[in-house]
Amino acid sequence: MNRRPQLSIVAPGASPEEAAAVVAALEQFMRATAPEPAPEGVAPNPWQQAALNEGVAREPAQHLPWL
C-alpha cells in the first residue's frame, strides 16, 4: 500500500517551473526523512503476542458465575 500523498501545487502566480521545483523539493525532503522500512521476518515478541491474543479472546468461552 502506497501511503505517500500525490503532491501538486495550486498557485495561480507560480510558473510551471517554480511549481515543479517546489514539488521536487518536497519529494526530496520526504525521501530524505522517511523512516527505514521494518526488517522482514522479525519474530514477534512473545509477551506482545500473548497480549494481542488475550485482547482478541477477552470474552470467556463460558459464562463464569462471578461475572
N, C-alpha and C positions, 0 to 999 in steps of 0.2 A: 504494500500500500504506500503510495507516494503522498506524504503529508505536506510537501513543500507548496507554498502558495504560488500561483501564477502571478508574476509581477507585471504591472503595466502602469504607466504614468498618464494621468489625465490632467494636463495643464495646457490651457489654451495659449499661453505665452511662450511655451518651450518649443524649440525647434526639434525636429525628429532626431537630430544628432545629440542634442542635450538630453532628451528623454532617454535615448538609448544608452548614453553614458551613465545616467543615474541608475537605470535598471541594471546595467552591467556592474556598477559599483555595489549595489545591493546584493546581487547574486554572488559576487566575490566575497562580500562580508559574510553571507550566510554559509558559504562553503568553508570559510576560514574558521568560523566559530561554531560549526556543527559538532555535536558530541560524537565521540567514536562509537561505532556500532558495537553492540554487545557481542561477546565472543560466542561462537557456536558450540553447542554440546556441553555447556556447563551444567554439572549435576545440581539439581535443586537442593537447597538447604533442607535437611530432614525436619527441622523444627518449623520452618516456614510451610513445608508440605503438610505437616500434621495440623497446623493452624488452619490452612486452607481446607483440608478435609473436614475438620471439626466445624468450620463455619458453614460448609455446604450441608453437612448432616447434623445440624444443630437440633433439629426436632427429633425426639426419641422415637424409635421404631414402635414402641408400645407405650401406652399411657401409664405412667407411674402413679401410685396412689397419692403421693405428696405433691404432684404437680396439678 
